[in-house]
Amino acid sequence: MFLEIENQLLPVPLLNPYWAKRLAGGFKVAAVRRHLEFEQIQACQGLDPDFDLEKLWHFTDQKELVGKRDGK
């Protein structure tokens, strides 16, 4: 996924090979999600120090995206 932050496109992986292997090895999905969120926020904060979890969820939380599309 690419996010535009401070007029720059930043690649933010939704899943990377390391965490994919951990999932395949039985690591809990919720734990992997939290680790990925931490890594994604760190990458975004490199361009915008005020970037936080709520801003990340705006782009990645599927439930929120469905709500914005009137449940469709």
C-alpha positions in Angstrom: 0.0 0.0 0.0 1.2 3.5 -0.7 0.4 6.4 1.6 0.9 10.0 0.6 2.4 11.8 3.6 3.8 15.3 3.4 3.5 15.2 -0.4 5.6 12.0 -0.6 4.5 8.5 -1.5 5.5 6.0 1.2 5.3 2.2 0.6 3.7 0.7 3.7 3.6 -3.2 3.5 0.4 -4.7 4.8 2.3 -8.0 5.3 6.0 -8.8 4.8 7.7 -12.2 4.4 8.9 -12.3 8.0 5.4 -12.0 9.5 3.9 -14.2 6.8 6.2 -17.0 8.0 5.3 -16.3 11.6 1.6 -16.6 10.7 2.3 -19.9 8.8 4.1 -21.1 11.9 1.1 -20.6 14.1 1.8 -17.1 15.5 -1.5 -15.5 16.5 -3.1 -13.2 13.9 -3.8 -10.5 16.4 -0.2 -10.4 17.6 1.1 -10.2 14.0 -1.3 -7.4 13.3 0.0 -5.4 16.3 3.6 -5.9 15.3 2.8 -4.9 11.7 1.0 -1.8 12.9 4.0 -0.8 15.0 6.3 -1.2 12.0 3.9 0.7 9.8 3.5 3.6 12.2 7.3 3.9 12.6 7.7 4.1 8.8 5.1 6.8 8.6 6.5 8.8 11.5 9.7 9.1 9.5 7.8 11.6 7.3 5.1 12.8 9.8 6.1 12.7 13.5 2.4 13.2 14.4 1.3 10.0 12.5 -0.4 7.7 15.0 -2.4 4.5 15.2 -5.7 6.2 14.5 -4.4 7.7 11.2 -3.1 4.2 10.3 -6.4 2.6 11.0 -8.1 5.2 8.7 -6.2 3.6 5.8 -6.1 -0.1 6.9 -9.2 -0.9 9.1 -11.5 -2.8 6.8 -14.5 -2.3 9.1 -14.1 1.5 8.9 -13.8 1.3 5.1 -17.0 -0.6 4.8 -18.8 1.9 7.0 -17.7 4.7 4.8 -19.2 2.9 1.8 -22.6 2.6 3.5 -22.0 -1.0 4.3 -21.5 -2.1 0.7 
